């Protein structure tokens, strides 16, 4: 298991990046993750996927609940001021432990217009956690002006993007946390 130390993330938050930070401009720090492991992933998923509600909006698996708790522990003291989630069980349940740890309410967002949501994030200074999906998280990173990297694999849940925007300067750092996709052979219980 790999866990990014909270001290490392906190140190990155305190680093003034780009000319905007040097000129006292308001900085936006946006952490983006895909929801944690779904209950319908892996071998047990075939049976769960037969339930129409489960196929449409599955909850987190045990491994997903562990990953969500790891995220909360990692971000407990990171100064998160806003938490955003799409309106799915798996994203809300991924965000919930961090909301409880920080006392910040989860605001729902519509991922169908990532450009508009990116503009909203950039207009709201602070430290944001955004919980999305494999097909929306890299797109939101890009809409913020960051580097999304390659597409997220179907069973890949260990990415944590840190996008810092200060004026025109945009920095992207990609972390991995919790059990890695590669270490588990792509199988998440």
C-alpha positions as CSV (number, residue, x, y, z in Angstrom):
1,X,0.0,0.0,0.0
2,X,1.2,3.5,-0.8
3,X,-0.1,6.5,1.0
4,X,1.1,10.1,0.2
5,X,2.1,11.6,3.5
6,X,-0.1,14.5,4.5
7,X,3.1,16.5,5.2
8,X,4.1,16.2,1.6
9,X,0.7,17.4,0.3
10,X,0.7,20.2,2.9
11,X,4.2,21.3,1.9
12,X,3.1,21.5,-1.7
13,X,0.1,23.7,-0.7
14,X,2.6,26.2,1.0
15,X,4.9,26.4,-2.0
16,X,4.4,29.7,-4.0
17,X,4.3,28.6,-7.6
18,X,4.4,31.0,-10.5
19,X,4.4,34.7,-10.9
20,X,0.9,35.1,-9.5
21,X,1.9,33.7,-6.1
22,X,4.8,36.1,-6.0
23,X,2.6,39.1,-6.8
24,X,0.1,38.2,-4.0
25,X,-2.7,37.0,-6.4
26,X,-5.2,34.6,-5.0
27,X,-4.2,31.0,-5.5
28,X,-6.6,28.1,-6.2
29,X,-5.5,24.6,-5.1
30,X,-7.6,21.9,-6.6
31,X,-7.2,18.2,-5.7
32,X,-9.0,15.8,-8.0
33,X,-9.7,12.1,-7.6
34,X,-11.8,9.5,-9.3
35,X,-14.3,7.8,-6.9
36,X,-12.9,4.8,-5.0
37,X,-13.4,1.2,-6.0
38,X,-16.9,0.2,-7.0
39,X,-18.8,-2.7,-5.4
40,X,-19.3,-4.2,-8.9
41,X,-15.6,-4.3,-9.8
42,X,-13.8,-7.7,-9.8
43,X,-15.2,-11.2,-9.7
44,X,-18.2,-10.4,-7.4
45,X,-19.2,-7.7,-9.7
46,X,-21.0,-10.0,-12.2
47,X,-23.6,-10.9,-9.7
48,X,-24.0,-7.4,-8.4
49,X,-24.3,-6.0,-11.9
50,X,-27.5,-8.0,-12.5
51,X,-29.3,-5.6,-10.2
52,X,-30.3,-2.7,-12.5
53,X,-29.9,-0.1,-9.7
54,X,-26.5,-1.5,-8.9
55,X,-25.4,-1.4,-12.5
56,X,-26.4,2.3,-12.7
57,X,-25.2,3.6,-9.4
58,X,-23.1,1.0,-7.4
59,X,-21.8,1.8,-3.9
60,X,-18.2,1.4,-2.9
61,X,-16.6,-1.9,-2.2
62,X,-14.7,-2.7,1.0
63,X,-11.5,-1.6,-0.8
64,X,-13.2,1.6,-1.9
65,X,-14.3,2.4,1.6
66,X,-10.7,1.9,2.8
67,X,-9.4,4.1,0.0
68,X,-11.9,6.9,0.9
69,X,-10.8,6.7,4.5
70,X,-7.2,6.9,3.4
71,X,-8.0,10.0,1.4
72,X,-9.7,11.6,4.4
73,X,-6.8,10.9,6.7
74,X,-4.3,12.3,4.1
75,X,-6.3,15.5,3.7
76,X,-7.5,16.0,7.3
77,X,-5.1,18.8,8.0
78,X,-4.7,20.1,4.4
79,X,-6.9,23.1,4.8
80,X,-9.7,21.9,2.4
81,X,-12.3,24.7,2.1
82,X,-14.6,23.1,-0.5
83,X,-15.6,19.6,-1.4
84,X,-17.4,18.8,-4.7
85,X,-18.9,15.5,-5.9
86,X,-21.1,14.3,-8.7
87,X,-24.5,13.0,-7.6
88,X,-23.6,9.3,-7.5
89,X,-23.4,7.0,-4.5
90,X,-19.8,6.0,-5.3
91,X,-18.6,9.7,-5.6
92,X,-20.6,10.9,-2.6
93,X,-19.3,8.0,-0.4
94,X,-15.7,8.7,-1.5
95,X,-16.1,12.4,-0.5
96,X,-18.0,11.7,2.8
97,X,-15.0,10.7,5.0
98,X,-13.1,13.8,4.0
99,X,-16.2,15.9,4.7
100,X,-16.5,14.4,8.1
101,X,-12.8,14.8,8.9
102,X,-12.7,18.5,7.8
103,X,-16.2,19.6,8.7
104,X,-16.7,20.8,5.1
105,X,-20.1,20.0,3.4
106,X,-20.1,18.2,0.1
107,X,-21.5,20.3,-2.8
108,X,-22.8,18.5,-5.8
109,X,-21.7,19.4,-9.3
110,X,-22.8,18.5,-12.8
111,X,-20.0,16.9,-14.8
112,X,-21.8,17.4,-18.1
113,X,-20.2,20.9,-18.6
114,X,-16.6,20.7,-17.3
115,X,-15.6,24.1,-18.8
116,X,-18.3,25.8,-16.7
117,X,-17.4,23.9,-13.6
118,X,-13.7,24.7,-14.1
119,X,-14.6,28.4,-14.4
120,X,-16.6,28.1,-11.1
121,X,-13.7,26.4,-9.3
122,X,-11.2,29.1,-10.5
123,X,-13.6,31.9,-9.5
124,X,-13.7,30.4,-6.0
125,X,-10.4,30.7,-4.3
126,X,-9.5,28.1,-1.7
127,X,-8.5,24.5,-1.5
128,X,-10.9,22.2,-3.3
129,X,-11.4,18.5,-3.4
130,X,-13.3,17.3,-6.5
131,X,-14.5,13.7,-6.7
132,X,-15.4,12.6,-10.2
133,X,-15.1,9.7,-12.6
134,X,-12.5,8.1,-14.9
135,X,-14.1,9.8,-17.9
136,X,-14.4,13.3,-16.2
137,X,-11.5,13.8,-13.9
138,X,-8.8,14.1,-16.6
139,X,-11.1,16.3,-18.6
140,X,-11.6,18.6,-15.6
141,X,-7.8,18.8,-15.0
142,X,-7.4,19.8,-18.7
143,X,-10.3,22.4,-18.4
144,X,-8.4,23.9,-15.4
145,X,-5.3,24.3,-17.7
146,X,-3.5,21.3,-16.2
147,X,-1.9,18.2,-17.6
148,X,-4.3,15.2,-17.4
149,X,-1.8,12.5,-18.4
150,X,-3.1,9.3,-20.0
151,X,-6.7,8.1,-19.7
152,X,-7.6,6.5,-16.4
153,X,-7.9,2.7,-16.7
154,X,-11.2,1.0,-15.7
155,X,-9.8,-0.4,-12.5
156,X,-7.4,2.4,-11.7
157,X,-8.3,4.3,-8.5
158,X,-5.0,5.5,-7.1
159,X,-4.6,8.9,-8.9
160,X,-4.6,12.1,-7.0
161,X,-4.1,15.2,-9.1
162,X,-2.9,18.5,-7.5
163,X,-3.6,21.4,-9.7
164,X,-2.5,24.8,-8.5
165,X,-3.5,28.0,-10.3
166,X,-2.0,31.4,-9.5
167,X,-2.8,34.0,-12.1
168,X,-1.7,32.5,-15.5
169,X,0.5,29.9,-13.9
170,X,-0.9,26.4,-13.7
171,X,0.9,23.5,-12.1
172,X,-0.1,19.9,-12.1
173,X,1.3,17.2,-9.9
174,X,0.1,13.6,-10.1
175,X,0.3,11.5,-6.9
176,X,-0.6,7.9,-6.3
177,X,-2.2,6.8,-3.0
178,X,-3.5,3.7,-1.3
179,X,-3.2,0.3,-3.1
180,X,-1.8,0.8,-6.5
181,X,-3.5,-0.4,-9.7
182,X,-0.2,-2.0,-10.9
183,X,0.5,-3.7,-7.5
184,X,-2.9,-5.4,-7.5
185,X,-2.6,-6.6,-11.0
186,X,-5.6,-4.4,-11.9
187,X,-7.9,-6.5,-9.6
188,X,-9.6,-4.6,-6.8
189,X,-11.7,-6.6,-4.3
